């Protein structure tokens, strides 16, 4: 009975969305960020005309932000997909304090 109760708490898979989006919705976390893989590019300066979600989870717009493309790994090598990340200058400088790892740049 307990296992059936847990199944009812898992959100259903949303068709038309990426596997990573569904994994995040079900509570699986990103375990690794690959910054030097194929199709990745380092931080570069952009202007956020529309709201973008930064690496700390805040939404910013109408200001200067930095953008990069990385590969994220969900679980222990379970699934990989590309992700675009945005950060303010302050977040880039304090990246080690936020995530406890180096940003590879």
C-alpha positions as CSV (number, residue, x, y, z in Angstrom):
1,X,0.0,0.0,0.0
2,X,2.8,2.5,0.8
3,X,4.3,2.1,-2.6
4,X,0.9,3.0,-4.3
5,X,0.7,6.1,-2.1
6,X,4.1,7.2,-3.4
7,X,3.1,6.6,-7.0
8,X,0.2,9.0,-6.6
9,X,2.6,11.8,-5.5
10,X,4.8,11.6,-8.6
11,X,3.6,14.1,-11.2
12,X,2.7,12.6,-14.5
13,X,5.1,12.9,-17.5
14,X,4.3,16.0,-19.5
15,X,4.4,15.2,-23.2
16,X,6.0,17.7,-25.5
17,X,8.6,18.7,-22.9
18,X,12.2,17.6,-22.6
19,X,13.3,14.7,-20.5
20,X,15.3,17.0,-18.3
21,X,12.2,19.2,-17.7
22,X,10.3,16.2,-16.6
23,X,13.1,14.9,-14.4
24,X,13.4,18.3,-12.7
25,X,9.6,18.3,-12.1
26,X,9.8,14.9,-10.4
27,X,12.6,16.0,-8.1
28,X,15.7,14.6,-9.7
29,X,18.6,17.1,-9.4
30,X,21.4,18.0,-11.8
31,X,24.5,16.1,-10.6
32,X,27.2,17.5,-13.1
33,X,27.7,20.5,-15.3
34,X,30.0,19.9,-18.3
35,X,31.5,23.2,-19.6
36,X,33.9,21.9,-22.2
37,X,31.8,19.5,-24.2
38,X,30.6,19.7,-27.8
39,X,28.4,22.7,-28.6
40,X,29.3,24.5,-25.3
41,X,30.4,28.1,-25.2
42,X,31.9,30.2,-22.3
43,X,30.3,33.2,-20.6
44,X,29.7,36.1,-22.8
45,X,27.9,39.4,-22.2
46,X,24.3,40.0,-23.2
47,X,21.5,42.4,-22.4
48,X,18.4,40.8,-21.0
49,X,15.4,42.6,-22.5
50,X,13.0,39.9,-21.3
51,X,13.1,38.1,-17.9
52,X,15.7,35.4,-17.7
53,X,16.3,33.0,-14.8
54,X,19.9,33.2,-13.4
55,X,21.9,30.4,-11.9
56,X,20.8,31.5,-8.4
57,X,17.2,31.2,-9.3
58,X,16.4,34.9,-9.5
59,X,14.7,36.5,-12.5
60,X,16.3,39.6,-13.9
61,X,15.6,41.8,-17.0
62,X,16.5,45.1,-18.5
63,X,20.1,44.8,-17.3
64,X,23.4,43.3,-18.4
65,X,23.8,39.5,-17.8
66,X,26.2,36.8,-18.9
67,X,25.1,33.8,-20.9
68,X,26.7,30.4,-21.5
69,X,25.7,27.0,-22.9
70,X,26.6,23.8,-21.0
71,X,25.6,20.2,-20.9
72,X,23.9,19.1,-17.7
73,X,23.8,15.5,-16.3
74,X,20.7,14.3,-14.5
75,X,21.3,11.6,-11.9
76,X,24.4,9.3,-12.1
77,X,24.9,9.5,-15.9
78,X,21.2,8.9,-16.4
79,X,20.5,11.6,-18.9
80,X,22.3,14.6,-20.5
81,X,21.0,17.6,-22.3
82,X,22.2,21.1,-23.3
83,X,21.1,24.0,-21.1
84,X,21.6,27.8,-21.5
85,X,22.6,29.5,-18.2
86,X,22.4,33.2,-17.3
87,X,24.2,35.0,-14.5
88,X,24.9,38.5,-13.2
89,X,28.4,39.6,-12.7
90,X,28.1,39.1,-9.0
91,X,26.8,35.5,-9.4
92,X,29.7,34.7,-11.7
93,X,32.2,36.0,-9.2
94,X,30.6,34.1,-6.3
95,X,30.0,30.9,-8.3
96,X,32.2,28.8,-6.0
97,X,30.3,30.0,-3.0
98,X,26.9,29.3,-4.5
99,X,27.6,25.8,-6.0
100,X,30.8,24.7,-4.2
101,X,32.6,23.9,-7.4
102,X,34.6,25.9,-9.9
103,X,33.1,27.2,-13.1
104,X,35.8,25.8,-15.4
105,X,36.8,29.3,-16.8
